[in-house]
Amino acid sequence: MDDEPGIARIARLLADPGRARILWSLIDGTTRPAGELAFVANISAQSASAHLAKLVAGGLLASEAQGRHRYFRIASANIADTIESLASLSAARPRASRSVLPSKSVPVQFLHARTCYDHLAGETAVQVLEGMLKARWLVAEGRDFRLTRPGENRLAALGIDLDAAHRSRRVFARACVDLTQRRPHLSGALAAALLDLCTRRGWILRARRSRVVTITPKGQEAFRRTFGTT
């Protein structure tokens, strides 16, 4: 039927290993040129060009021209959340069936703290969400979370612009099953605002070409004091 959701169309786009690797390399929210994405996906420049065109036409990637080069990024936070969720789902399958997922050789830093598009993921992110739930700053409502009055007061006191997060077109706060921890971390506009705050305050140091982030000593103390992380 014409009014059915295009699940099969999206599934076909994600089914190709080369396209899956391209999407996964952009999950940190970066914008990268076609040549770099071809190298990451281990495919020819010609093949990468065809795959990128399909991903843009399918609405999964957005592109922009800068001089003679064209750069690509994941089209929206909702798409990034979906890709991370699919990766998390496949993590529950036998190891032999995994493809783009982390293996035993993944650095400890990746497991501890990294970005998932525009929000924090990894062990630290899972503990942050658990701390917010334990303190009743957030209350679960299905997959989403409702911000309580105490949570609103505490997060505003930290310096998070809650009005801007609420005005965002994306979901405000949602559970995203962490790829490596198998427990949820926080995603959505609130999570993006929290990562931005942590970066501005020097709690987290981000690398330009990596999803891995460094929790600074100042950040470790702040996370312990604020969210009860270990």
Residue, then its C-alpha position, 0 to 999 in steps of 0.5 A: m500500500d502507498d501509505e505504508p511506512g517505507i521500512a523495506r526501502i530503509a532496510r535495503l539501504l542499510a543492508d549493504p555492508g559498505r553503506a552500513r560502514i559509511l553510516w557507522s563512521l558518521i555516528d559521531g556527528t562528524t562531516r566527512p568527504a567522500g574520499e575518506l568515507a570510501f577509505v573507511a568503507n574499504i570500497s572504491a571511490q566510484s562505489a562510494s559515490a554511488h552508495l552516498a548518492k543512494l543514502v542522500a536520496g533515501g534521506l539518511l545522509a545530508s551533503e554540502a559542497q565546500g569548494r570542489h569537495r562534497y561533505f556528508r553527515i547523518a541527516s538528523a539525530n533521529i536517524a543517528d538514534t535509529i542506527e545506534s539502536l539497530a547496532s545495539l539490537s545486533a549486539a545481542r546476536p551470536r558473535a559470529s553474526r556481527s559486522v560493524l560492532p566492537s570486538k574484544s580488541v576495542p579500546v577500554q576508552f571506547l567502552h568507558a566514554r564516547t559519543c553517539y551522534d551528539h550525546l554521550a555513550g558508554e559506561t559513564a553515560v549509562q551511569v549518568l542516566e541511572g543516577m538521574l533516575k535514582a535521584r528522580w530527576l527523570v521518570a520513565e514513560g515508555r521509551d521516553f523520560r519526563l523531567t521532574r520539578p527537582g530535575e528541572n531545578r538541578l539541571a537548570a542550576l548546572g547551566i543547561d538551557l532547558d527551554a531550548a531543549h524543549r523547543s527542539r523538534r526532536v524528542f526531549a529525552r529518550a532511552c537509547v540502548d548502549l551498544t557496549q553496555r547493553r543498558p540504556h543511556l540518555s539520548g535526545a535534546l536533553a542529552a545533547a545539551l548535557l554533552d555540550l555543557c560537559t564539553r564547555r566546562g572542561w569535564i569532557l575532551r573530544a577528539r576531532r577524528s574519534r568517537v572516544v572522549t576523555i573524562t578529565p579529572k575535573g569531569q570525574e569529580a563533577f560526574r561523581r558529585t552530580f550523578g553518583t558515577t563511580 
